[in-house]
Amino acid sequence: MSLIPSFFGNRRSSIFDPFSLDVWDPFKDFPFSSPSSSLSTRSSETSAFVNTRIDWKETPEAHVFKADVPGLKKEEVKVEVEDDRVLQISGERNVEKEDKNDTWHRVERNSGKFMRRFRLPENAKMDQIKASMENGVLTVTIPKLEVKKPDVKSIEVSG
């Protein structure tokens, strides 16, 4: 259990995570809509997916990232490594086609682009990254280098 108090319900927050390189959008909470959006009730497409939730856990063998990307196909999600140690997960959900005869009563599902970045620790095997997607959950597994235990040599203490 984390010692950092959660300000966002029961979900653990990564606000204090030194490895996180989340992209910050200073305009995401403003009440105006994007000029490119033809529906005035839709939120800005550019900030829609900024809050994609990603869990990062470390096991004895690997670093495991799990991202909720409901409704996306594996072809719509990109997993990349930048500058040797930065994992980048990105993608896009397209806006549903509009029909002039349709009347929208409520629009809550997000559309648009998302991108999350994480600086990986030195013990990550960058050449063995694997990614899979099942039931709207992307799982990225990065094996860890084995930690070599230091050789201990006893030294006789003379008197």
Backbone torsions as a table, in degrees:
resi	resn	phi	psi	omega
1	MET	NA	139.4	-178.7
2	SER	-74.7	143.0	176.5
3	LEU	-84.5	-10.8	179.3
4	ILE	-82.3	126.4	-179.3
5	PRO	-65.9	145.5	179.7
6	SER	-92.3	126.3	177.8
7	PHE	-97.9	-2.0	-174.0
8	PHE	-122.4	53.1	179.4
9	GLY	76.2	-147.3	-177.2
10	ASN	-84.9	-5.0	-179.6
11	ARG	-77.9	137.3	175.8
12	ARG	-73.8	137.8	-176.8
13	SER	-95.3	145.5	176.5
14	SER	-104.2	22.4	-178.6
15	ILE	-57.3	-39.6	-176.0
16	PHE	-95.1	13.5	-177.4
17	ASP	-77.5	113.5	-177.3
18	PRO	-69.9	-14.5	-178.0
19	PHE	-91.0	-9.7	-175.1
20	SER	-80.6	136.6	176.1
21	LEU	-124.2	45.8	-176.0
22	ASP	-56.8	142.6	176.8
23	VAL	-80.7	127.6	-177.3
24	TRP	-104.3	129.7	177.2
25	ASP	-111.1	105.9	-175.9
26	PRO	-68.1	-14.6	-177.1
27	PHE	-103.9	5.2	-171.9
28	LYS	-65.5	-26.2	-177.7
29	ASP	-98.9	4.2	178.8
30	PHE	-72.4	147.3	-173.0
31	PRO	-78.8	-2.9	-179.4
32	PHE	-87.5	155.6	-179.8
33	SER	-98.2	164.1	-178.0
34	SER	-66.7	140.5	177.3
35	PRO	-61.4	-26.2	-179.2
36	SER	-79.9	-9.7	-179.8
37	SER	-85.4	127.0	-177.9
38	SER	-85.9	-17.1	176.2
39	LEU	-97.1	125.4	-178.0
40	SER	-70.4	-19.4	-179.2
41	THR	-85.0	-11.6	-179.5
42	ARG	-80.6	144.4	176.8
43	SER	-80.0	171.4	-177.3
44	SER	-59.3	129.1	-178.8
45	GLU	-66.8	-33.4	-174.6
46	THR	-71.3	-23.8	-178.1
47	SER	-109.1	5.5	-169.9
48	ALA	-61.5	-42.5	-172.6
49	PHE	-104.9	10.4	-176.5
50	VAL	-55.4	-31.7	-176.8
51	ASN	-91.3	25.0	176.2
52	THR	-55.9	126.4	-175.3
53	ARG	-81.3	129.5	178.3
54	ILE	-134.0	128.7	174.5
55	ASP	-98.4	142.0	176.9
56	TRP	-128.6	116.4	175.2
57	LYS	-122.6	151.1	178.0
58	GLU	-114.4	124.1	175.1
59	THR	-104.6	173.0	176.5
60	PRO	-59.5	-24.9	-175.9
61	GLU	-100.7	-25.6	-169.9
62	ALA	-158.7	167.7	167.5
63	HIS	-101.0	129.0	-176.4
64	VAL	-123.3	124.3	177.1
65	PHE	-109.6	134.0	175.8
66	LYS	-127.0	125.8	-177.9
67	ALA	-122.0	132.0	174.3
68	ASP	-83.2	115.7	178.4
69	VAL	-133.1	63.2	-175.3
70	PRO	-62.1	139.3	176.7
71	GLY	82.7	-3.7	179.6
72	LEU	-97.4	146.0	173.7
73	LYS	-90.4	160.5	-178.9
74	LYS	-61.4	-26.3	178.4
75	GLU	-71.3	-17.7	-177.7
76	GLU	-94.5	2.2	-179.0
77	VAL	-119.5	135.8	177.4
78	LYS	-117.1	135.5	173.2
79	VAL	-120.4	120.4	-176.0
80	GLU	-135.3	158.8	174.5
81	VAL	-119.4	124.1	179.7
82	GLU	-109.0	143.7	173.6
83	ASP	48.1	38.9	175.8
84	ASP	71.2	-34.5	-172.0
85	ARG	-129.7	12.5	-180.0
86	VAL	-113.2	114.5	177.0
87	LEU	-85.5	128.5	178.2
88	GLN	-122.3	125.5	176.9
89	ILE	-116.0	123.4	-177.4
90	SER	-143.9	167.7	178.6
91	GLY	178.3	-174.9	-178.7
92	GLU	-153.7	135.4	171.1
93	ARG	-109.1	124.0	-177.5
94	ASN	-76.2	151.0	177.5
95	VAL	-69.6	139.4	178.6
96	GLU	-65.0	142.1	-178.7
97	LYS	-63.1	139.7	-178.2
98	GLU	-99.6	146.1	175.1
99	ASP	-122.4	134.2	-177.3
100	LYS	-60.3	-22.0	-179.7
101	ASN	-85.9	-8.1	-178.9
102	ASP	-80.0	144.4	173.4
103	THR	-119.5	117.3	-179.8
104	TRP	-86.0	128.8	176.6
105	HIS	-100.2	-29.6	-178.7
106	ARG	-157.8	135.3	176.8
107	VAL	-129.2	106.5	-178.6
108	GLU	-118.5	-20.6	-179.3
109	ARG	-78.3	133.0	-178.2
110	ASN	-77.9	151.5	170.9
111	SER	-139.3	159.8	-179.9
112	GLY	121.9	-164.0	-174.6
113	LYS	-98.5	153.3	171.1
114	PHE	-138.3	155.0	175.6
115	MET	-155.1	130.8	175.4
116	ARG	-129.3	141.4	-178.6
117	ARG	-129.5	143.0	-179.8
118	PHE	-137.5	129.9	174.3
119	ARG	-82.7	123.7	-176.2
120	LEU	-90.2	148.0	179.9
121	PRO	-72.0	168.6	-176.9
122	GLU	-63.3	-23.5	-175.3
123	ASN	-85.2	8.6	179.8
124	ALA	-84.2	133.4	175.5
125	LYS	-84.8	94.5	-172.5
126	MET	-68.2	-20.5	-178.3
127	ASP	-89.8	3.1	-177.5
128	GLN	-126.6	30.4	-178.9
129	ILE	-73.3	135.9	177.2
130	LYS	-126.9	143.6	177.9
131	ALA	-133.1	140.2	176.1
132	SER	-143.1	160.2	-179.8
133	MET	-135.6	131.4	179.5
134	GLU	-149.0	129.8	177.6
135	ASN	52.6	41.7	176.6
136	GLY	77.2	13.5	178.4
137	VAL	-121.3	121.0	175.5
138	LEU	-89.2	130.0	177.4
139	THR	-119.6	122.5	177.0
140	VAL	-114.5	123.4	-178.0
141	THR	-116.1	126.5	179.9
142	ILE	-122.2	106.7	179.8
143	PRO	-60.6	155.0	179.4
144	LYS	-103.9	150.1	173.3
145	LEU	-68.0	144.0	175.5
146	GLU	-69.7	136.1	178.7
147	VAL	-82.5	119.5	179.5
148	LYS	-77.5	124.0	178.6
149	LYS	-74.9	135.5	-177.8
150	PRO	-66.9	142.4	175.2
151	ASP	-72.5	128.7	-179.2
152	VAL	-109.0	125.9	179.4
153	LYS	-120.5	126.3	179.5
154	SER	-76.2	137.6	178.4
155	ILE	-113.8	128.4	179.6
156	GLU	-75.4	133.9	179.3
157	VAL	-93.6	122.5	-180.0
158	SER	-93.5	153.1	-174.9
159	GLY	-112.2	NA	NA
